[in-house]
Amino acid sequence: MKFSRRNFLRTTAALTLGAGQVSGKSAALSVEKKNNDLNNPLHDLMERARSYKKIDAHGHLVTPSPVDFIRALDRVGIERSTISIPLGQSPTEFRSSNDLVLAAIKEFPNRLLGQCYVNPLYEKESLEEAKRCLGEGMIGLGELYTQVKINDPIYASLIELCIKERASILVHIRADLGLIRPGHPCDAPHSTSTTEDIVNITRQYPEAIFIHGHVGGGGDWELMCKILRDAPKVYLDTSGSVSDAGMIDYAVKQIGIERLLFATDINLETGIGKIMSADLSEKDRELIFWKNFQSILDIRGIQ
Ligand SMILES: [Zn+2]
């Protein structure tokens, strides 16, 4: 069944964290009131979206307290979410980001799944930090950011650790033309990983579990999907602030349903709206919303 994304976003925007910013307090209240009206067709749409079990494969802890984040997840019906805080460059900084994530997953062990952020330029410290975080129950590395491309040999010891630990690796990826073709403008650092970079590293380490961050994260999403079409076992998450019509349908057509993972990258309502508005069967919607990612968690033994 196909849903209207515009209606979905208008309805859910009032229910989540950014309500006041999206449409003003009075508009938000009026939408919320409408949503409580059982005769309003939008009520069914929101309830229907909330009824699906969901695991967010790419989330970030952005609220001052994890309690607020859980409240936001509850409002849109996300049962579990990965979290990371990819902030800080020095070992002291990335350790303190990870400390916040560890505290949150210990407070909400059934709701939050931790990902360990490191800066691989500090090779020894990053490896130590990854061992610490995985040892304390995080599910994998992520979101690995723009300091170094993922196919740089400096990542070798981290990738080998993740293979040994059966832990996934989420990578921030963009497909801006400027990163691929010299001479074109690009606002991302040139050390940002591209889709081709993650495909290359997956060929070198076929047993590793790589997750390509955000199909809507910037750049040419059609190109991303085409490159991934023939790549071995790279998962693609559905997040990113770009939410062009047909993006998820196109991704399904190019790379198949089994490698797509529902994700929000903090855009909770947009992230859900993308999946609800795609032309998917019930079975396929469930695969994207949680089953595909659960199969990755199963490998690490997380129920
Ligand atoms: Zn990212």
Boltz pocket constraint, residues with backbone or C-beta under 6 A from the ligand:
constraints:
  - pocket:
      binder: B
      contacts: [[A, 143], [A, 171], [A, 172], [A, 173], [A, 213], [A, 214], [A, 217]]
      max_distance: 6.0
